């Protein structure tokens, strides 16, 4: 009998990204526009899913968001911990 792997929910950056976006006084549409200017083809729906924690963000998108929000990676990862 094959063994089933237990699925666990990954750590989400969504809440931190939402706080950074709100702190920068940007709407999701404005963030999407900034990402599209950087040649990312991302929809508002996909970005909304990133903030909701249901879409895995790519590293290149994370780098661009750090630039857009004028922040560093420590701030993006603030308060997140790995749970076994």
C-alpha beads as a LAMMPS data file, in Angstrom:
LAMMPS data file: protein, C-alpha beads

84 atoms
83 bonds

1 atom types
1 bond types

-500.0 500.0 xlo xhi
-500.0 500.0 ylo yhi
-500.0 500.0 zlo zhi

Masses

1 110.0

Atoms # bond

1 1 1 0.000 0.000 0.000
2 1 1 1.512 3.353 -1.008
3 1 1 2.199 5.759 1.790
4 1 1 0.413 9.101 1.604
5 1 1 2.433 12.193 2.267
6 1 1 0.950 14.565 4.759
7 1 1 0.346 17.945 3.164
8 1 1 1.098 20.935 5.274
9 1 1 0.315 24.532 4.580
10 1 1 3.391 26.525 3.691
11 1 1 4.392 29.750 5.387
12 1 1 2.579 32.692 3.811
13 1 1 4.037 36.126 3.171
14 1 1 0.595 37.431 2.334
15 1 1 -0.179 39.309 5.535
16 1 1 3.217 41.002 5.538
17 1 1 2.881 41.989 1.884
18 1 1 -0.608 43.393 2.520
19 1 1 0.709 45.466 5.443
20 1 1 3.585 46.764 3.328
21 1 1 1.234 47.634 0.466
22 1 1 -1.150 49.448 2.794
23 1 1 1.777 51.206 4.486
24 1 1 2.909 52.433 1.081
25 1 1 -0.652 53.670 0.381
26 1 1 -0.902 51.515 -2.735
27 1 1 -3.875 49.612 -4.084
28 1 1 -3.513 46.116 -5.488
29 1 1 -4.061 47.607 -8.947
30 1 1 -1.174 50.026 -8.434
31 1 1 1.112 47.192 -7.339
32 1 1 0.090 45.165 -10.389
33 1 1 0.855 48.158 -12.627
34 1 1 4.315 48.473 -11.055
35 1 1 4.952 44.751 -11.540
36 1 1 3.803 44.949 -15.152
37 1 1 6.191 47.859 -15.770
38 1 1 8.912 45.437 -14.607
39 1 1 7.755 42.907 -17.246
40 1 1 5.819 40.588 -14.925
41 1 1 2.587 39.306 -16.380
42 1 1 0.529 38.999 -13.225
43 1 1 -3.174 39.559 -12.820
44 1 1 -4.929 41.241 -9.940
45 1 1 -6.455 37.866 -9.117
46 1 1 -3.030 36.232 -8.837
47 1 1 -1.705 39.070 -6.680
48 1 1 -4.795 38.864 -4.481
49 1 1 -4.065 35.154 -4.034
50 1 1 -0.492 35.977 -2.991
51 1 1 -1.815 38.241 -0.236
52 1 1 -4.368 35.574 0.732
53 1 1 -1.619 32.961 0.990
54 1 1 -3.099 30.655 -1.648
55 1 1 -0.546 31.348 -4.404
56 1 1 3.178 30.712 -4.109
57 1 1 5.145 33.797 -4.963
58 1 1 8.162 33.519 -7.251
59 1 1 11.488 34.853 -6.037
60 1 1 11.680 37.324 -8.915
61 1 1 8.273 38.713 -7.881
62 1 1 9.464 38.977 -4.281
63 1 1 12.528 40.958 -5.359
64 1 1 10.339 43.318 -7.385
65 1 1 7.884 43.782 -4.493
66 1 1 10.740 44.660 -2.135
67 1 1 11.721 47.391 -4.607
68 1 1 8.137 48.611 -5.027
69 1 1 7.558 48.781 -1.265
70 1 1 11.032 50.274 -0.627
71 1 1 11.787 47.643 1.986
72 1 1 14.228 44.860 2.766
73 1 1 13.731 41.120 3.013
74 1 1 13.913 41.113 6.817
75 1 1 10.783 43.247 6.876
76 1 1 9.012 41.009 4.368
77 1 1 9.807 37.920 6.477
78 1 1 9.193 39.629 9.845
79 1 1 7.415 37.400 12.352
80 1 1 7.428 34.283 10.190
81 1 1 8.712 31.063 11.705
82 1 1 9.099 27.510 10.525
83 1 1 6.970 25.008 12.426
84 1 1 7.777 21.309 12.287

Bonds

1 1 1 2
2 1 2 3
3 1 3 4
4 1 4 5
5 1 5 6
6 1 6 7
7 1 7 8
8 1 8 9
9 1 9 10
10 1 10 11
11 1 11 12
12 1 12 13
13 1 13 14
14 1 14 15
15 1 15 16
16 1 16 17
17 1 17 18
18 1 18 19
19 1 19 20
20 1 20 21
21 1 21 22
22 1 22 23
23 1 23 24
24 1 24 25
25 1 25 26
26 1 26 27
27 1 27 28
28 1 28 29
29 1 29 30
30 1 30 31
31 1 31 32
32 1 32 33
33 1 33 34
34 1 34 35
35 1 35 36
36 1 36 37
37 1 37 38
38 1 38 39
39 1 39 40
40 1 40 41
41 1 41 42
42 1 42 43
43 1 43 44
44 1 44 45
45 1 45 46
46 1 46 47
47 1 47 48
48 1 48 49
49 1 49 50
50 1 50 51
51 1 51 52
52 1 52 53
53 1 53 54
54 1 54 55
55 1 55 56
56 1 56 57
57 1 57 58
58 1 58 59
59 1 59 60
60 1 60 61
61 1 61 62
62 1 62 63
63 1 63 64
64 1 64 65
65 1 65 66
66 1 66 67
67 1 67 68
68 1 68 69
69 1 69 70
70 1 70 71
71 1 71 72
72 1 72 73
73 1 73 74
74 1 74 75
75 1 75 76
76 1 76 77
77 1 77 78
78 1 78 79
79 1 79 80
80 1 80 81
81 1 81 82
82 1 82 83
83 1 83 84
